[in-house]
Amino acid sequence: MRLLHTAIKMSLVGVIASLIARLLSLDFWITAGILAILSIHLTKRDSFVISVRRLIDSIFGLLLATLFFISFGYDFVVFSIFVFIFAYVSWVLKMPEGIVPGLVLVSHLLNEGEFSLALLGNELLLIVIAVAVALIFNLFYPTSTEKELQSHVESIDQLVRDHLYMLHLLLKDPLYNEEYYRHFERLDRKLTDTIDIVELVDKDLLFLNDHSYLAYFHMRKEQTNYIRHMYRHALKINKVHPFALEIAGFIYEMSFDIGIYNKAVVQLKNLDKLQIKYKASALPETREEFEVRAMLYQILNEIESLLMVKVQFHHLYPDFNQKRYKS
């Protein structure tokens, strides 16, 4: 859908910019449409930043070329030297987006063969019209909204709940561990794909965007890394252990608290009680039990890290749920 909207915007800005240039009786009016199309990108932020760079660099190229042609003549050798200098400076200034449009406009000056203030003004108007039309479309064309990000929040939170639910089943029933892990891998791929979409949506919010949504999704991604570690530890457990059943129950209860609110602090307190209980328990009597309890201890550490990531997020964005989910 995003690609479709981008194609629509490209078509519209190309036609409108060309028509405006033609109505103003500008020479090479079709160039305005082509340059406008080049200024459209997948997200509003990218389009805005690149369009401004393209405008500045193209104007710089026109003025530099005019200076070269007046000083050394309208010659292909002069043009070649200009291309080298212009391209090099554009890259140094981190504005390479203006190289191609600038060269297209400068080629019009070269074809004229002599200095013309009217032609220089014509070229400046072409790039200004192109960038202006593209910017207006990028700002006002309806695309992603904050509600879309909220729907992705709910989607990703559900994926994390599913991760934890499958983990609690794995600890209770290690016999089918390979099936649980395959399910986790499918969920993880879906989560990664969703975050890729969200990164594009985040760039469509130009104003009043503190990037808290993006931070939220990366926080969830980091949490899934800890869940992956827990899966790997759980896969090494090949028998049901009483402690494993308790931890599975804790993970099951914790899965219901996955959401936008900061419930991690309470869960950390419950986890601390669980750790104290295990430390006070009798030492393992066999090597096999020792290895199982060692894996379970690692899982508890991963749970603690998972919860701490959520706590840190709310320290950075304490009003996340109030700002986004007003009733």
C-alpha positions, 0 to 999 in steps of 0.5 A: 500500500505504501508503494502504491501511495508513493506511485500516486504521489509521483504521478500527481507531482510530475503532472502538476509541476510540469503544468505549473511550469508550462503555464508560466511559459518556462523553457524545458517545462517538463524538467520541473515534473521530472525533478518533482518526481525525484523529490518524492520518497517513501516517507515524509521525513525522507522526502522533506530532508532530501528535497531541501538538500536537492534545492540547495545543491541544485542552486549551488550548481547553477551558480557555480556553473554560471561562474565557470562558463562566464570565466572560461567559456561555454565549452565541453571541457569546462563543463567536464571540469565543473562536473568533477568539482560540483560532484566532489563538493556535493559529496563533501557537503553531504548533499549528493541528491542535487548532483543529477538535477543540478547537471540537468539544469546546467546542461540547459545553460551549456546548450544556450552557449552564452550567458542569459539572466532570463535562462538562469532565472528559468532554471531556478524557477524550475527547481523551485517549482519542483521542490515546492510542489513535492513538499506540499504533496508530502506534507498534506497527502494523507498517509500513516497516522498515529492510530496506525502506530497504536495498532502496531503497538497492540499487534507487537504486544500480542506477539510478545505475549505469544512468545511468553505463552509458548515459553511457559508451555515449553518449560511445562512440557519439554517433550515437544521443544522443537515445535515450540521453537519453530513457533517462536521463530515464526513469531520472531520473523513477524515481529521483525517485519512489523518493526520494519513497517513501523520505522517507515510509519514513524518517519511520516510523523513530522511534527510533535514526534518524540520517537517514543513509538519507535523506542517502544518497538525497539524495546520490544525487540530487545525483549524478544532477544532475552526471550530467545535466550530463555528458549535456548536455555529451556531447550536444554532441559529435558525433564519437568522440574518443580522449579520449572513449573513455578517459573512457567507459572510466573511467565504465564502470569507475566504475559498478561501484564505485557502492554503499554503500562509500567507493570514491570516494577511489580513483576520485578518484586515478585521475581525477587521473591522467587529468586530468594526462595530458590536460593534458600532451597536445598542444594541439588543432589544429582548432577542432572538436577544441578544442570537443570537448576543452572538453566532455570537460574539463567532463565530467571536472569533473562526475565530480570533483564527483560523487565528492566528494559521495560522499566528503563523505557518508562523512565525515558517516556513516563507519559507514553500511555497517557499521551497515546491512549486517552479515553 
